């Protein structure tokens, strides 16, 4: 399952986890990718992998971000309109 996520400048998602493996690439902008206890600076073109069950989130930089997320298997809650990732 593919999902394109846009996060406003300096926005941040909630720390969460799910059983599905997640991979992704930062399409635009810069951010801090929080995975487990580690914060990793990411910029355009950076690719990452999150194993299932690992807590994670992303904090957008001052220009915001566009991220392509890839889930395997597809996440059931993301198949419903209006559900999935929510950045605050």
PDB file of N, CA, C and O in Angstrom:
ATOM      1  N   UNK A   1       0.843  -1.169   0.000  1.00  0.00           N
ATOM      2  CA  UNK A   1       0.000   0.000   0.000  1.00  0.00           C
ATOM      3  C   UNK A   1       0.888   1.233   0.000  1.00  0.00           C
ATOM      4  O   UNK A   1       1.864   1.293   0.749  1.00  0.00           O
ATOM      5  N   UNK A   2       0.569   2.198  -0.815  1.00  0.00           N
ATOM      6  CA  UNK A   2       1.291   3.466  -0.884  1.00  0.00           C
ATOM      7  C   UNK A   2       0.428   4.571  -0.293  1.00  0.00           C
ATOM      8  O   UNK A   2      -0.795   4.568  -0.432  1.00  0.00           O
ATOM      9  N   UNK A   3       1.090   5.515   0.370  1.00  0.00           N
ATOM     10  CA  UNK A   3       0.388   6.644   0.962  1.00  0.00           C
ATOM     11  C   UNK A   3       1.284   7.867   0.871  1.00  0.00           C
ATOM     12  O   UNK A   3       2.438   7.820   1.296  1.00  0.00           O
ATOM     13  N   UNK A   4       0.765   8.968   0.318  1.00  0.00           N
ATOM     14  CA  UNK A   4       1.517  10.221   0.285  1.00  0.00           C
ATOM     15  C   UNK A   4       1.013  11.097   1.427  1.00  0.00           C
ATOM     16  O   UNK A   4      -0.185  11.349   1.554  1.00  0.00           O
ATOM     17  N   UNK A   5       1.944  11.553   2.252  1.00  0.00           N
ATOM     18  CA  UNK A   5       1.617  12.341   3.431  1.00  0.00           C
ATOM     19  C   UNK A   5       2.250  13.721   3.300  1.00  0.00           C
ATOM     20  O   UNK A   5       3.425  13.840   2.954  1.00  0.00           O
ATOM     21  N   UNK A   6       1.476  14.752   3.576  1.00  0.00           N
ATOM     22  CA  UNK A   6       1.977  16.130   3.617  1.00  0.00           C
ATOM     23  C   UNK A   6       1.875  16.619   5.048  1.00  0.00           C
ATOM     24  O   UNK A   6       0.821  16.516   5.677  1.00  0.00           O
ATOM     25  N   UNK A   7       2.968  17.149   5.556  1.00  0.00           N
ATOM     26  CA  UNK A   7       2.989  17.680   6.925  1.00  0.00           C
ATOM     27  C   UNK A   7       3.388  19.149   6.848  1.00  0.00           C
ATOM     28  O   UNK A   7       4.375  19.500   6.203  1.00  0.00           O
ATOM     29  N   UNK A   8       2.621  19.995   7.504  1.00  0.00           N
ATOM     30  CA  UNK A   8       2.857  21.434   7.501  1.00  0.00           C
ATOM     31  C   UNK A   8       4.197  21.776   8.147  1.00  0.00           C
ATOM     32  O   UNK A   8       4.740  20.978   8.910  1.00  0.00           O
ATOM     33  N   UNK A   9       4.730  22.958   7.845  1.00  0.00           N
ATOM     34  CA  UNK A   9       5.975  23.378   8.474  1.00  0.00           C
ATOM     35  C   UNK A   9       5.934  23.201   9.996  1.00  0.00           C
ATOM     36  O   UNK A   9       4.988  23.625  10.659  1.00  0.00           O
ATOM     37  N   UNK A  10       6.962  22.577  10.521  1.00  0.00           N
ATOM     38  CA  UNK A  10       7.138  22.316  11.955  1.00  0.00           C
ATOM     39  C   UNK A  10       6.046  21.434  12.558  1.00  0.00           C
ATOM     40  O   UNK A  10       5.942  21.342  13.781  1.00  0.00           O
ATOM     41  N   UNK A  11       5.229  20.782  11.721  1.00  0.00           N
ATOM     42  CA  UNK A  11       4.200  19.867  12.203  1.00  0.00           C
ATOM     43  C   UNK A  11       4.801  18.553  12.656  1.00  0.00           C
ATOM     44  O   UNK A  11       5.929  18.220  12.294  1.00  0.00           O
ATOM     45  N   UNK A  12       4.056  17.816  13.441  1.00  0.00           N
ATOM     46  CA  UNK A  12       4.533  16.539  13.957  1.00  0.00           C
ATOM     47  C   UNK A  12       3.375  15.579  14.116  1.00  0.00           C
ATOM     48  O   UNK A  12       2.292  15.960  14.561  1.00  0.00           O
ATOM     49  N   UNK A  13       3.610  14.336  13.750  1.00  0.00           N
ATOM     50  CA  UNK A  13       2.636  13.289  13.982  1.00  0.00           C
ATOM     51  C   UNK A  13       2.781  12.757  15.394  1.00  0.00           C
ATOM     52  O   UNK A  13       3.765  13.041  16.077  1.00  0.00           O
ATOM     53  N   UNK A  14       1.807  11.993  15.824  1.00  0.00           N
ATOM     54  CA  UNK A  14       1.873  11.338  17.129  1.00  0.00           C
ATOM     55  C   UNK A  14       2.784  10.120  17.046  1.00  0.00           C
ATOM     56  O   UNK A  14       2.854   9.462  16.007  1.00  0.00           O
ATOM     57  N   UNK A  15       3.477   9.821  18.133  1.00  0.00           N
ATOM     58  CA  UNK A  15       4.293   8.613  18.203  1.00  0.00           C
ATOM     59  C   UNK A  15       3.335   7.422  18.217  1.00  0.00           C
ATOM     60  O   UNK A  15       2.443   7.355  19.063  1.00  0.00           O
ATOM     61  N   UNK A  16       3.514   6.486  17.290  1.00  0.00           N
ATOM     62  CA  UNK A  16       2.620   5.335  17.202  1.00  0.00           C
ATOM     63  C   UNK A  16       3.373   4.135  16.650  1.00  0.00           C
ATOM     64  O   UNK A  16       4.520   4.254  16.220  1.00  0.00           O
ATOM     65  N   UNK A  17       2.725   2.987  16.664  1.00  0.00           N
ATOM     66  CA  UNK A  17       3.295   1.789  16.061  1.00  0.00           C
ATOM     67  C   UNK A  17       2.172   0.932  15.502  1.00  0.00           C
ATOM     68  O   UNK A  17       1.008   1.107  15.860  1.00  0.00           O
ATOM     69  N   UNK A  18       2.522   0.020  14.636  1.00  0.00           N
ATOM     70  CA  UNK A  18       1.571  -0.882  13.997  1.00  0.00           C
ATOM     71  C   UNK A  18       2.320  -2.144  13.609  1.00  0.00           C
ATOM     72  O   UNK A  18       3.548  -2.123  13.520  1.00  0.00           O
ATOM     73  N   UNK A  19       1.617  -3.239  13.377  1.00  0.00           N
ATOM     74  CA  UNK A  19       2.300  -4.502  13.081  1.00  0.00           C
ATOM     75  C   UNK A  19       2.904  -4.561  11.677  1.00  0.00           C
ATOM     76  O   UNK A  19       3.771  -5.397  11.421  1.00  0.00           O
ATOM     77  N   UNK A  20       2.470  -3.703  10.775  1.00  0.00           N
ATOM     78  CA  UNK A  20       2.964  -3.744   9.401  1.00  0.00           C
ATOM     79  C   UNK A  20       4.351  -3.115   9.287  1.00  0.00           C
ATOM     80  O   UNK A  20       4.668  -2.164  10.002  1.00  0.00           O
ATOM     81  N   UNK A  21       5.169  -3.646   8.391  1.00  0.00           N
ATOM     82  CA  UNK A  21       6.448  -3.009   8.066  1.00  0.00           C
ATOM     83  C   UNK A  21       6.149  -1.749   7.270  1.00  0.00           C
ATOM     84  O   UNK A  21       5.213  -1.714   6.471  1.00  0.00           O
ATOM     85  N   UNK A  22       6.957  -0.708   7.497  1.00  0.00           N
ATOM     86  CA  UNK A  22       6.767   0.561   6.785  1.00  0.00           C
ATOM     87  C   UNK A  22       8.098   1.005   6.205  1.00  0.00           C
ATOM     88  O   UNK A  22       9.121   1.005   6.890  1.00  0.00           O
ATOM     89  N   UNK A  23       8.070   1.376   4.957  1.00  0.00           N
ATOM     90  CA  UNK A  23       9.226   1.989   4.307  1.00  0.00           C
ATOM     91  C   UNK A  23       8.755   3.318   3.757  1.00  0.00           C
ATOM     92  O   UNK A  23       7.554   3.544   3.609  1.00  0.00           O
ATOM     93  N   UNK A  24       9.682   4.186   3.459  1.00  0.00           N
ATOM     94  CA  UNK A  24       9.267   5.460   2.913  1.00  0.00           C
ATOM     95  C   UNK A  24      10.437   6.262   2.379  1.00  0.00           C
ATOM     96  O   UNK A  24      11.601   5.975   2.660  1.00  0.00           O
ATOM     97  N   UNK A  25      10.093   7.272   1.602  1.00  0.00           N
ATOM     98  CA  UNK A  25      11.088   8.183   1.052  1.00  0.00           C
ATOM     99  C   UNK A  25      10.567   9.611   1.222  1.00  0.00           C
ATOM    100  O   UNK A  25       9.389   9.890   1.001  1.00  0.00           O
ATOM    101  N   UNK A  26      11.466  10.500   1.616  1.00  0.00           N
ATOM    102  CA  UNK A  26      11.121  11.914   1.773  1.00  0.00           C
ATOM    103  C   UNK A  26      11.175  12.553   0.386  1.00  0.00           C
ATOM    104  O   UNK A  26      12.242  12.630  -0.222  1.00  0.00           O
ATOM    105  N   UNK A  27      10.033  13.007  -0.112  1.00  0.00           N
ATOM    106  CA  UNK A  27       9.946  13.572  -1.454  1.00  0.00           C
ATOM    107  C   UNK A  27      10.355  15.037  -1.493  1.00  0.00           C
ATOM    108  O   UNK A  27      10.979  15.478  -2.458  1.00  0.00           O
ATOM    109  N   UNK A  28      10.018  15.782  -0.477  1.00  0.00           N
ATOM    110  CA  UNK A  28      10.324  17.230  -0.395  1.00  0.00           C
ATOM    111  C   UNK A  28      10.512  17.615   1.053  1.00  0.00           C
ATOM    112  O   UNK A  28       9.876  17.042   1.938  1.00  0.00           O
ATOM    113  N   UNK A  29      11.386  18.592   1.308  1.00  0.00           N
ATOM    114  CA  UNK A  29      11.560  19.146   2.637  1.00  0.00           C
ATOM    115  C   UNK A  29      12.630  18.451   3.464  1.00  0.00           C
ATOM    116  O   UNK A  29      13.480  17.733   2.938  1.00  0.00           O
ATOM    117  N   UNK A  30      12.567  18.680   4.758  1.00  0.00           N
ATOM    118  CA  UNK A  30      13.490  18.060   5.713  1.00  0.00           C
ATOM    119  C   UNK A  30      12.712  17.776   6.990  1.00  0.00           C
ATOM    120  O   UNK A  30      11.678  18.388   7.257  1.00  0.00           O
ATOM    121  N   UNK A  31      13.233  16.828   7.778  1.00  0.00           N
ATOM    122  CA  UNK A  31      12.500  16.430   8.975  1.00  0.00           C
ATOM    123  C   UNK A  31      13.432  15.679   9.917  1.00  0.00           C
ATOM    124  O   UNK A  31      14.575  15.364   9.584  1.00  0.00           O
ATOM    125  N   UNK A  32      12.904  15.407  11.095  1.00  0.00           N
ATOM    126  CA  UNK A  32      13.525  14.479  12.039  1.00  0.00           C
ATOM    127  C   UNK A  32      12.612  13.265  12.095  1.00  0.00           C
ATOM    128  O   UNK A  32      11.440  13.368  12.458  1.00  0.00           O
ATOM    129  N   UNK A  33      13.155  12.139  11.738  1.00  0.00           N
ATOM    130  CA  UNK A  33      12.432  10.865  11.800  1.00  0.00           C
ATOM    131  C   UNK A  33      12.719  10.246  13.150  1.00  0.00           C
ATOM    132  O   UNK A  33      13.865   9.909  13.446  1.00  0.00           O
ATOM    133  N   UNK A  34      11.700  10.092  13.969  1.00  0.00           N
ATOM    134  CA  UNK A  34      11.857   9.478  15.286  1.00  0.00           C
ATOM    135  C   UNK A  34      11.472   8.018  15.147  1.00  0.00           C
ATOM    136  O   UNK A  34      10.367   7.689  14.716  1.00  0.00           O
ATOM    137  N   UNK A  35      12.401   7.147  15.519  1.00  0.00           N
ATOM    138  CA  UNK A  35      12.161   5.708  15.420  1.00  0.00           C
ATOM    139  C   UNK A  35      12.737   5.065  16.672  1.00  0.00           C
ATOM    140  O   UNK A  35      13.947   5.094  16.892  1.00  0.00           O
ATOM    141  N   UNK A  36      11.863   4.483  17.492  1.00  0.00           N
ATOM    142  CA  UNK A  36      12.320   3.968  18.781  1.00  0.00           C
ATOM    143  C   UNK A  36      12.808   5.131  19.618  1.00  0.00           C
ATOM    144  O   UNK A  36      12.075   6.102  19.806  1.00  0.00           O
ATOM    145  N   UNK A  37      14.023   5.057  20.123  1.00  0.00           N
ATOM    146  CA  UNK A  37      14.607   6.131  20.934  1.00  0.00           C
ATOM    147  C   UNK A  37      15.534   7.037  20.136  1.00  0.00           C
ATOM    148  O   UNK A  37      16.242   7.859  20.717  1.00  0.00           O
ATOM    149  N   UNK A  38      15.540   6.900  18.820  1.00  0.00           N
ATOM    150  CA  UNK A  38      16.503   7.616  17.989  1.00  0.00           C
ATOM    151  C   UNK A  38      15.818   8.658  17.114  1.00  0.00           C
ATOM    152  O   UNK A  38      14.762   8.390  16.542  1.00  0.00           O
ATOM    153  N   UNK A  39      16.417   9.851  17.006  1.00  0.00           N
ATOM    154  CA  UNK A  39      15.978  10.889  16.087  1.00  0.00           C
ATOM    155  C   UNK A  39      16.974  10.973  14.946  1.00  0.00           C
ATOM    156  O   UNK A  39      18.170  11.143  15.183  1.00  0.00           O
ATOM    157  N   UNK A  40      16.502  10.856  13.711  1.00  0.00           N
ATOM    158  CA  UNK A  40      17.368  10.809  12.543  1.00  0.00           C
ATOM    159  C   UNK A  40      16.989  11.940  11.608  1.00  0.00           C
ATOM    160  O   UNK A  40      15.839  12.028  11.177  1.00  0.00           O
ATOM    161  N   UNK A  41      17.945  12.812  11.285  1.00  0.00           N
ATOM    162  CA  UNK A  41      17.687  13.894  10.341  1.00  0.00           C
ATOM    163  C   UNK A  41      17.541  13.303   8.938  1.00  0.00           C
ATOM    164  O   UNK A  41      18.364  12.496   8.508  1.00  0.00           O
ATOM    165  N   UNK A  42      16.484  13.714   8.229  1.00  0.00           N
ATOM    166  CA  UNK A  42      16.253  13.239   6.876  1.00  0.00           C
ATOM    167  C   UNK A  42      15.983  14.423   5.954  1.00  0.00           C
ATOM    168  O   UNK A  42      15.399  15.426   6.364  1.00  0.00           O
ATOM    169  N   UNK A  43      16.416  14.290   4.705  1.00  0.00           N
ATOM    170  CA  UNK A  43      16.205  15.324   3.699  1.00  0.00           C
ATOM    171  C   UNK A  43      15.698  14.667   2.418  1.00  0.00           C
ATOM    172  O   UNK A  43      15.619  13.442   2.327  1.00  0.00           O
ATOM    173  N   UNK A  44      15.365  15.472   1.456  1.00  0.00           N
ATOM    174  CA  UNK A  44      14.821  15.006   0.181  1.00  0.00           C
ATOM    175  C   UNK A  44      15.634  13.838  -0.369  1.00  0.00           C
ATOM    176  O   UNK A  44      16.858  13.912  -0.487  1.00  0.00           O
ATOM    177  N   UNK A  45      14.921  12.748  -0.705  1.00  0.00           N
ATOM    178  CA  UNK A  45      15.559  11.577  -1.283  1.00  0.00           C
ATOM    179  C   UNK A  45      15.960  10.505  -0.286  1.00  0.00           C
ATOM    180  O   UNK A  45      16.284   9.387  -0.685  1.00  0.00           O
ATOM    181  N   UNK A  46      15.945  10.822   1.007  1.00  0.00           N
ATOM    182  CA  UNK A  46      16.318   9.818   2.015  1.00  0.00           C
ATOM    183  C   UNK A  46      15.232   8.753   2.120  1.00  0.00           C
ATOM    184  O   UNK A  46      14.037   9.050   2.113  1.00  0.00           O
ATOM    185  N   UNK A  47      15.680   7.514   2.216  1.00  0.00           N
ATOM    186  CA  UNK A  47      14.816   6.349   2.290  1.00  0.00           C
ATOM    187  C   UNK A  47      14.967   5.738   3.667  1.00  0.00           C
ATOM    188  O   UNK A  47      16.061   5.768   4.231  1.00  0.00           O
ATOM    189  N   UNK A  48      13.897   5.181   4.227  1.00  0.00           N
ATOM    190  CA  UNK A  48      13.995   4.570   5.553  1.00  0.00           C
ATOM    191  C   UNK A  48      13.079   3.362   5.666  1.00  0.00           C
ATOM    192  O   UNK A  48      12.139   3.187   4.890  1.00  0.00           O
ATOM    193  N   UNK A  49      13.386   2.530   6.663  1.00  0.00           N
ATOM    194  CA  UNK A  49      12.609   1.324   6.943  1.00  0.00           C
ATOM    195  C   UNK A  49      12.270   1.294   8.421  1.00  0.00           C
ATOM    196  O   UNK A  49      13.126   1.560   9.265  1.00  0.00           O
ATOM    197  N   UNK A  50      11.010   0.967   8.739  1.00  0.00           N
ATOM    198  CA  UNK A  50      10.573   0.794  10.119  1.00  0.00           C
ATOM    199  C   UNK A  50       9.956  -0.595  10.241  1.00  0.00           C
ATOM    200  O   UNK A  50       8.927  -0.869   9.623  1.00  0.00           O
ATOM    201  N   UNK A  51      10.572  -1.474  11.032  1.00  0.00           N
ATOM    202  CA  UNK A  51       9.969  -2.798  11.239  1.00  0.00           C
ATOM    203  C   UNK A  51       8.630  -2.665  11.963  1.00  0.00           C
ATOM    204  O   UNK A  51       8.397  -1.683  12.668  1.00  0.00           O
ATOM    205  N   UNK A  52       7.764  -3.638  11.792  1.00  0.00           N
ATOM    206  CA  UNK A  52       6.494  -3.657  12.499  1.00  0.00           C
ATOM    207  C   UNK A  52       6.710  -3.627  14.003  1.00  0.00           C
ATOM    208  O   UNK A  52       7.646  -4.239  14.518  1.00  0.00           O
ATOM    209  N   UNK A  53       5.837  -2.910  14.704  1.00  0.00           N
ATOM    210  CA  UNK A  53       5.885  -2.848  16.161  1.00  0.00           C
ATOM    211  C   UNK A  53       6.829  -1.809  16.746  1.00  0.00           C
ATOM    212  O   UNK A  53       6.857  -1.641  17.965  1.00  0.00           O
ATOM    213  N   UNK A  54       7.604  -1.104  15.925  1.00  0.00           N
ATOM    214  CA  UNK A  54       8.550  -0.096  16.427  1.00  0.00           C
ATOM    215  C   UNK A  54       7.856   1.264  16.485  1.00  0.00           C
ATOM    216  O   UNK A  54       7.332   1.716  15.467  1.00  0.00           O
ATOM    217  N   UNK A  55       7.835   1.937  17.651  1.00  0.00           N
ATOM    218  CA  UNK A  55       7.235   3.275  17.741  1.00  0.00           C
ATOM    219  C   UNK A  55       7.982   4.262  16.835  1.00  0.00           C
ATOM    220  O   UNK A  55       9.211   4.245  16.762  1.00  0.00           O
ATOM    221  N   UNK A  56       7.215   5.124  16.146  1.00  0.00           N
ATOM    222  CA  UNK A  56       7.835   6.085  15.238  1.00  0.00           C
ATOM    223  C   UNK A  56       6.904   7.265  14.966  1.00  0.00           C
ATOM    224  O   UNK A  56       5.693   7.197  15.177  1.00  0.00           O
ATOM    225  N   UNK A  57       7.515   8.347  14.491  1.00  0.00           N
ATOM    226  CA  UNK A  57       6.794   9.533  14.038  1.00  0.00           C
ATOM    227  C   UNK A  57       7.763  10.370  13.215  1.00  0.00           C
ATOM    228  O   UNK A  57       8.904   9.966  12.992  1.00  0.00           O
ATOM    229  N   UNK A  58       7.316  11.520  12.769  1.00  0.00           N
ATOM    230  CA  UNK A  58       8.172  12.438  12.017  1.00  0.00           C
ATOM    231  C   UNK A  58       7.852  13.866  12.446  1.00  0.00           C
ATOM    232  O   UNK A  58       6.691  14.213  12.662  1.00  0.00           O
ATOM    233  N   UNK A  59       8.892  14.689  12.566  1.00  0.00           N
ATOM    234  CA  UNK A  59       8.748  16.123  12.864  1.00  0.00           C
ATOM    235  C   UNK A  59       9.243  16.891  11.647  1.00  0.00           C
ATOM    236  O   UNK A  59      10.425  16.828  11.310  1.00  0.00           O
ATOM    237  N   UNK A  60       8.351  17.609  10.993  1.00  0.00           N
ATOM    238  CA  UNK A  60       8.701  18.358   9.787  1.00  0.00           C
ATOM    239  C   UNK A  60       9.606  19.541  10.116  1.00  0.00           C
ATOM    240  O   UNK A  60       9.529  20.124  11.197  1.00  0.00           O
ATOM    241  N   UNK A  61      10.454  19.876   9.168  1.00  0.00           N
ATOM    242  CA  UNK A  61      11.298  21.061   9.279  1.00  0.00           C
ATOM    243  C   UNK A  61      10.502  22.313   8.938  1.00  0.00           C
ATOM    244  O   UNK A  61       9.287  22.249   8.755  1.00  0.00           O
ATOM    245  N   UNK A  62      11.192  23.465   8.851  1.00  0.00           N
ATOM    246  CA  UNK A  62      10.505  24.744   8.647  1.00  0.00           C
ATOM    247  C   UNK A  62       9.791  24.873   7.307  1.00  0.00           C
ATOM    248  O   UNK A  62       8.927  25.737   7.154  1.00  0.00           O
ATOM    249  N   UNK A  63      10.135  24.030   6.329  1.00  0.00           N
ATOM    250  CA  UNK A  63       9.466  24.107   5.031  1.00  0.00           C
ATOM    251  C   UNK A  63       8.384  23.037   4.854  1.00  0.00           C
ATOM    252  O   UNK A  63       7.765  22.955   3.793  1.00  0.00           O
ATOM    253  N   UNK A  64       8.156  22.225   5.876  1.00  0.00           N
ATOM    254  CA  UNK A  64       7.187  21.132   5.783  1.00  0.00           C
ATOM    255  C   UNK A  64       7.782  19.956   5.014  1.00  0.00           C
ATOM    256  O   UNK A  64       8.931  20.017   4.574  1.00  0.00           O
ATOM    257  N   UNK A  65       7.012  18.894   4.854  1.00  0.00           N
ATOM    258  CA  UNK A  65       7.494  17.725   4.126  1.00  0.00           C
ATOM    259  C   UNK A  65       6.378  17.056   3.329  1.00  0.00           C
ATOM    260  O   UNK A  65       5.193  17.190   3.634  1.00  0.00           O
ATOM    261  N   UNK A  66       6.804  16.335   2.302  1.00  0.00           N
ATOM    262  CA  UNK A  66       5.965  15.402   1.554  1.00  0.00           C
ATOM    263  C   UNK A  66       6.689  14.064   1.640  1.00  0.00           C
ATOM    264  O   UNK A  66       7.870  13.968   1.306  1.00  0.00           O
ATOM    265  N   UNK A  67       5.979  13.035   2.089  1.00  0.00           N
ATOM    266  CA  UNK A  67       6.559  11.718   2.306  1.00  0.00           C
ATOM    267  C   UNK A  67       5.744  10.681   1.539  1.00  0.00           C
ATOM    268  O   UNK A  67       4.514  10.734   1.527  1.00  0.00           O
ATOM    269  N   UNK A  68       6.436   9.739   0.900  1.00  0.00           N
ATOM    270  CA  UNK A  68       5.778   8.575   0.321  1.00  0.00           C
ATOM    271  C   UNK A  68       6.008   7.422   1.286  1.00  0.00           C
ATOM    272  O   UNK A  68       7.148   7.008   1.498  1.00  0.00           O
ATOM    273  N   UNK A  69       4.929   6.896   1.877  1.00  0.00           N
ATOM    274  CA  UNK A  69       4.997   5.750   2.787  1.00  0.00           C
ATOM    275  C   UNK A  69       4.548   4.504   2.045  1.00  0.00           C
ATOM    276  O   UNK A  69       3.640   4.554   1.216  1.00  0.00           O
ATOM    277  N   UNK A  70       5.194   3.383   2.351  1.00  0.00           N
ATOM    278  CA  UNK A  70       4.895   2.095   1.737  1.00  0.00           C
ATOM    279  C   UNK A  70       4.692   1.095   2.869  1.00  0.00           C
ATOM    280  O   UNK A  70       5.590   0.899   3.688  1.00  0.00           O
ATOM    281  N   UNK A  71       3.526   0.464   2.924  1.00  0.00           N
ATOM    282  CA  UNK A  71       3.202  -0.481   3.997  1.00  0.00           C
ATOM    283  C   UNK A  71       3.057  -1.888   3.426  1.00  0.00           C
ATOM    284  O   UNK A  71       2.506  -2.085   2.342  1.00  0.00           O
ATOM    285  N   UNK A  72       3.562  -2.854   4.178  1.00  0.00           N
ATOM    286  CA  UNK A  72       3.390  -4.252   3.807  1.00  0.00           C
ATOM    287  C   UNK A  72       3.171  -5.082   5.056  1.00  0.00           C
ATOM    288  O   UNK A  72       4.027  -5.108   5.941  1.00  0.00           O
ATOM    289  N   UNK A  73       2.032  -5.765   5.141  1.00  0.00           N
ATOM    290  CA  UNK A  73       0.880  -5.687   4.232  1.00  0.00           C
ATOM    291  C   UNK A  73       0.162  -4.354   4.408  1.00  0.00           C
ATOM    292  O   UNK A  73       0.494  -3.599   5.322  1.00  0.00           O
ATOM    293  N   UNK A  74      -0.822  -4.044   3.549  1.00  0.00           N
ATOM    294  CA  UNK A  74      -1.571  -2.792   3.693  1.00  0.00           C
ATOM    295  C   UNK A  74      -2.219  -2.679   5.080  1.00  0.00           C
ATOM    296  O   UNK A  74      -2.677  -3.671   5.647  1.00  0.00           O
ATOM    297  N   UNK A  75      -2.245  -1.465   5.608  1.00  0.00           N
ATOM    298  CA  UNK A  75      -2.858  -1.211   6.916  1.00  0.00           C
ATOM    299  C   UNK A  75      -4.366  -1.059   6.752  1.00  0.00           C
ATOM    300  O   UNK A  75      -4.813  -0.190   6.004  1.00  0.00           O
ATOM    301  N   UNK A  76      -5.161  -1.884   7.432  1.00  0.00           N
ATOM    302  CA  UNK A  76      -6.628  -1.834   7.275  1.00  0.00           C
ATOM    303  C   UNK A  76      -7.216  -0.452   7.578  1.00  0.00           C
ATOM    304  O   UNK A  76      -8.105   0.003   6.859  1.00  0.00           O
ATOM    305  N   UNK A  77      -6.740   0.220   8.625  1.00  0.00           N
ATOM    306  CA  UNK A  77      -7.320   1.518   8.986  1.00  0.00           C
ATOM    307  C   UNK A  77      -7.019   2.608   7.962  1.00  0.00           C
ATOM    308  O   UNK A  77      -7.715   3.623   7.929  1.00  0.00           O
ATOM    309  N   UNK A  78      -6.009   2.424   7.133  1.00  0.00           N
ATOM    310  CA  UNK A  78      -5.680   3.423   6.106  1.00  0.00           C
ATOM    311  C   UNK A  78      -6.492   3.230   4.840  1.00  0.00           C
ATOM    312  O   UNK A  78      -6.405   4.043   3.920  1.00  0.00           O
ATOM    313  N   UNK A  79      -7.272   2.180   4.780  1.00  0.00           N
ATOM    314  CA  UNK A  79      -8.132   1.928   3.610  1.00  0.00           C
ATOM    315  C   UNK A  79      -9.451   2.673   3.726  1.00  0.00           C
ATOM    316  O   UNK A  79     -10.238   2.677   2.780  1.00  0.00           O
ATOM    317  N   UNK A  80      -9.710   3.307   4.875  1.00  0.00           N
ATOM    318  CA  UNK A  80     -10.968   3.999   5.114  1.00  0.00           C
ATOM    319  C   UNK A  80     -10.789   5.490   4.882  1.00  0.00           C
ATOM    320  O   UNK A  80      -9.795   6.054   5.339  1.00  0.00           O
ATOM    321  N   UNK A  81     -11.713   6.156   4.187  1.00  0.00           N
ATOM    322  CA  UNK A  81     -11.593   7.601   3.984  1.00  0.00           C
ATOM    323  C   UNK A  81     -11.477   8.340   5.310  1.00  0.00           C
ATOM    324  O   UNK A  81     -12.203   8.055   6.263  1.00  0.00           O
ATOM    325  N   UNK A  82     -10.549   9.297   5.354  1.00  0.00           N
ATOM    326  CA  UNK A  82     -10.389  10.128   6.533  1.00  0.00           C
ATOM    327  C   UNK A  82      -9.603   9.484   7.649  1.00  0.00           C
ATOM    328  O   UNK A  82      -9.488  10.067   8.726  1.00  0.00           O
ATOM    329  N   UNK A  83      -9.057   8.299   7.430  1.00  0.00           N
ATOM    330  CA  UNK A  83      -8.278   7.609   8.477  1.00  0.00           C
ATOM    331  C   UNK A  83      -6.810   7.592   8.077  1.00  0.00           C
ATOM    332  O   UNK A  83      -6.450   7.952   6.956  1.00  0.00           O
ATOM    333  N   UNK A  84      -5.972   7.168   9.014  1.00  0.00           N
ATOM    334  CA  UNK A  84      -4.543   7.053   8.735  1.00  0.00           C
ATOM    335  C   UNK A  84      -3.765   8.072   9.535  1.00  0.00           C
ATOM    336  O   UNK A  84      -4.135   8.405  10.660  1.00  0.00           O
ATOM    337  N   UNK A  85      -2.698   8.561   8.959  1.00  0.00           N
ATOM    338  CA  UNK A  85      -1.781   9.470   9.625  1.00  0.00           C
ATOM    339  C   UNK A  85      -2.438  10.824   9.863  1.00  0.00           C
ATOM    340  O   UNK A  85      -3.152  11.338   9.002  1.00  0.00           O
ATOM    341  N   UNK A  86      -2.196  11.385  11.014  1.00  0.00           N
ATOM    342  CA  UNK A  86      -2.705  12.738  11.323  1.00  0.00           C
ATOM    343  C   UNK A  86      -1.579  13.537  11.955  1.00  0.00           C
ATOM    344  O   UNK A  86      -1.078  13.181  13.021  1.00  0.00           O
ATOM    345  N   UNK A  87      -1.184  14.613  11.299  1.00  0.00           N
ATOM    346  CA  UNK A  87      -0.126  15.484  11.835  1.00  0.00           C
ATOM    347  C   UNK A  87      -0.774  16.628  12.592  1.00  0.00           C
ATOM    348  O   UNK A  87      -1.772  17.201  12.155  1.00  0.00           O
ATOM    349  N   UNK A  88      -0.193  16.942  13.720  1.00  0.00           N
ATOM    350  CA  UNK A  88      -0.717  18.048  14.515  1.00  0.00           C
ATOM    351  C   UNK A  88       0.062  19.305  14.323  1.00  0.00           C
ATOM    352  O   UNK A  88      -0.259  20.328  14.928  1.00  0.00           O
TER     353      UNK A  88
END
